[in-house]
Amino acid sequence: QRILRLAEMCRRLETEEEKVLPFYPSSLDEWEQQKARRVLEELASEPLARILKDYVGLERFWQRFNKAKLEEKGLERARAALLDRNQDLRRLLQQYLAGATINQKVPKDSHPL
């Protein structure tokens, strides 16, 4: 109940794009979506199915949660790629600086670059 109340409060803070567009389109065909709606509208005979009906309102929450997790993982990968790139650039800079400070007394040594 608390999560649902917080979701309703946060709904006012959503951008227009978030209100209009879903977080990701459904991969179901139209007839599959209609079938799913009919199943949700039916009276459940099993106890677990009746309990799960109470949590249908959390679907939007789980969509947002999953979207946030996906973005987090994407950012972690991007950060790791940037750290690798940074290390490569630092290594190249060190090689360049080492080559720029070569002692003129030993011109026959090969240049590090």
Order of alpha helices (4+ residues) and beta strands (2+ residues): alpha-alpha-alpha-alpha-alpha
